[in-house]
């Protein structure tokens, strides 16, 4: 009769150890992901180098949109990075051609609207016109000063 409670107690201890190991593994995986995410840097093209882009060159810009039609064009004020989460407005503006097939990351196409903060990856086309290849929604993740 005494062996049944001992077996139940032993099984409980095994489950507790298994749960602790799973919790530690989850914590380690989460920490690794956070370290990776914090080390990612959004490189942006400066206004000076923007003027020197040739057709086919890639540009990366952070914009606060002033006008947006996700099916044709978006316009906005270029933002300069202060920290990972704080950007400041510059006097530069950009107008970028987009189409319905341009992928939108961390949001939906409806998030591409006036007032939104976006990170745009674009290629320089003919006539010094940028064509977006990807839009990342930063609204809610960054602060504009």
C-alpha positions in Angstrom: 0.0 0.0 0.0 2.8 2.4 0.7 4.3 1.9 -2.8 1.4 3.6 -4.6 1.9 7.0 -2.9 5.7 6.8 -3.4 5.2 6.1 -7.1 2.9 9.1 -7.4 5.3 11.3 -5.6 8.2 10.2 -7.8 6.1 10.8 -11.0 5.2 14.3 -9.7 8.9 15.1 -9.2 9.8 13.8 -12.7 7.1 16.1 -14.2 8.3 19.1 -12.2 11.9 18.5 -13.4 10.6 18.2 -17.0 8.6 21.4 -16.8 11.6 23.3 -15.3 13.9 22.1 -18.1 11.3 23.1 -20.7 10.9 26.6 -19.0 14.7 27.0 -19.1 14.9 26.0 -22.7 12.1 28.4 -23.6 13.8 31.2 -21.7 17.1 30.5 -23.5 15.4 30.5 -26.9 13.6 33.8 -26.2 16.8 35.5 -24.9 18.6 34.4 -28.1 15.9 35.8 -30.3 15.9 39.1 -28.4 19.6 39.4 -28.7 19.4 38.7 -32.5 16.6 41.2 -32.9 18.4 43.9 -31.0 21.5 43.4 -33.1 19.7 44.0 -36.4 20.2 47.5 -37.7 18.2 49.2 -40.3 20.8 50.8 -42.5 19.4 53.8 -44.3 20.6 55.8 -47.2 21.7 59.4 -46.3 20.4 62.4 -48.2 23.8 63.1 -49.6 24.3 59.6 -51.0 20.6 59.5 -52.2 21.5 62.1 -54.9 24.4 59.9 -56.1 22.3 56.7 -56.7 22.5 55.3 -60.2 19.7 53.2 -61.8 19.7 49.8 -60.2 21.2 50.9 -56.9 19.3 50.0 -53.7 18.3 52.6 -51.2 16.8 52.2 -47.7 14.9 55.1 -46.2 12.8 55.6 -43.1 9.9 58.0 -43.9 6.9 59.5 -42.1 4.4 59.4 -44.9 2.6 62.6 -45.9 0.7 61.1 -48.8 0.1 57.5 -49.7 -1.7 55.5 -52.4 -0.4 52.0 -51.9 -1.3 51.2 -55.5 0.9 53.9 -57.1 3.0 56.4 -55.1 3.9 57.2 -51.5 5.5 60.4 -50.3 7.0 61.4 -47.0 9.6 63.2 -44.9 12.9 61.4 -44.5 13.7 60.5 -40.9 17.2 60.3 -39.4 17.9 57.6 -36.8 18.8 58.8 -33.3 18.5 55.5 -31.5 16.9 52.2 -32.4 13.5 53.6 -31.4 13.8 57.3 -31.9 13.9 59.1 -35.2 14.0 62.8 -36.0 12.5 64.6 -39.0 14.8 66.0 -41.7 14.1 68.7 -44.3 14.4 66.0 -47.1 11.4 64.4 -48.7 11.1 61.4 -51.0 8.6 60.2 -53.5 8.5 56.4 -54.2 6.6 54.4 -56.7 4.8 51.3 -55.3 2.4 48.8 -56.7 -0.1 46.3 -55.2 2.5 43.5 -55.4 5.0 45.4 -53.1 5.3 43.3 -49.9 4.3 45.0 -46.6 6.1 43.6 -43.6 5.0 44.0 -39.9 1.6 45.3 -41.0 -0.9 45.3 -43.8 -1.2 47.3 -47.0 -3.9 49.4 -45.2 -1.2 50.6 -42.7 0.5 52.4 -45.6 -1.3 55.8 -45.1 -0.5 59.4 -44.3 1.2 59.7 -40.9 2.6 56.2 -40.9 6.3 55.6 -40.3 7.8 53.1 -42.7 11.2 51.6 -43.7 11.3 51.4 -47.4 13.7 49.3 -49.5 13.7 50.6 -53.1 15.7 50.4 -56.3 16.6 53.5 -58.2 14.9 53.4 -61.6 15.2 55.6 -64.7 14.7 59.4 -64.3 16.0 59.3 -60.6 12.7 57.6 -59.5 12.7 55.1 -56.6 10.6 51.9 -57.0 9.8 50.2 -53.7 10.7 46.5 -53.3 9.6 46.2 -49.7 7.8 48.3 -47.1 8.2 47.7 -43.3 5.6 49.3 -41.0 7.4 51.0 -38.1 4.3 52.9 -36.7 4.0 52.1 -33.1 7.5 50.7 -32.8 9.4 54.0 -33.1 9.0 57.6 -31.9 9.4 60.6 -34.2 10.7 63.8 -32.8 
